[in-house]
Amino acid sequence: MSTLDSFRTVHPPLQAGAARDMRFDIVDLDPYGSPMDYLDALATTDRQWPDRWHLVVNDGMRQFVKRGHAWKADCLRRVVQRWGNDLYPVYLEVARSLVEEFAERIGYRVAGWHGYYCSPDVTHYWAAMERVKARPESN
């Protein structure tokens, strides 16, 4: 099993709706690698999000990107098509873009953002999420 495949085995309870009736005002993600699969899982269910909440992430995907493997990650395919495979120097911008896409999918906007590289391979960021409309209807 590859490292990327192991990420996909961790979040099925989130996709199935675990704790969807709870209103968390802080979500702290600390995956070994990409947080994007977790965000996708959180977006797939009818969660009870409060009007404002905070996302805090310890993102380890920059190490994978540093090695030139961005094109191998499902969560980065669209980004690689737009920005190319060398995402290492701009990974913080990439992360913000992906968080903004997630926010839009669940009817929110990123109302505040702060991020930094805490080591050559790890990125920390915080996003204040603010509801802008009712959650988009599923097709």
Secondary structure as the mmCIF struct_conf table of DSSP 4:
data_model
#
loop_
_struct_conf.conf_type_id
_struct_conf.id
_struct_conf.beg_label_comp_id
_struct_conf.beg_label_asym_id
_struct_conf.beg_label_seq_id
_struct_conf.end_label_comp_id
_struct_conf.end_label_asym_id
_struct_conf.end_label_seq_id
HELX_RH_AL_P HELX_RH_AL_P1 THR A 3 ARG A 8
TURN_TY1_P TURN_TY1_P1 THR A 9 VAL A 10
HELX_RH_AL_P HELX_RH_AL_P2 PRO A 12 GLN A 15
TURN_TY1_P TURN_TY1_P2 ALA A 16 ASP A 21
BEND BEND1 MET A 22 MET A 22
BEND BEND2 ASP A 25 ASP A 25
STRN STRN1 ILE A 26 LEU A 29
BEND BEND3 TYR A 32 GLY A 33
BEND BEND4 PRO A 35 PRO A 35
HELX_RH_AL_P HELX_RH_AL_P3 MET A 36 ALA A 43
BEND BEND5 THR A 44 THR A 45
BEND BEND6 ASP A 51 ASP A 51
STRN STRN2 ARG A 52 ASP A 59
HELX_RH_AL_P HELX_RH_AL_P4 MET A 61 LYS A 66
TURN_TY1_P TURN_TY1_P3 ARG A 67 GLY A 68
HELX_RH_3T_P HELX_RH_3T_P1 ALA A 70 LYS A 72
HELX_RH_3T_P HELX_RH_3T_P2 ASP A 74 LEU A 76
HELX_RH_AL_P HELX_RH_AL_P5 ARG A 77 TRP A 83
BEND BEND7 ASN A 85 ASN A 85
HELX_RH_3T_P HELX_RH_3T_P3 TYR A 88 VAL A 90
HELX_RH_AL_P HELX_RH_AL_P6 TYR A 91 ARG A 105
TURN_TY1_P TURN_TY1_P4 ILE A 106 GLY A 107
STRN STRN3 TYR A 108 TYR A 117
BEND BEND8 CYS A 118 ASP A 121
STRN STRN4 THR A 123 ARG A 131
BEND BEND9 LYS A 133 ALA A 134
HELX_LH_PP_P HELX_LH_PP_P1 ARG A 135 SER A 138
#
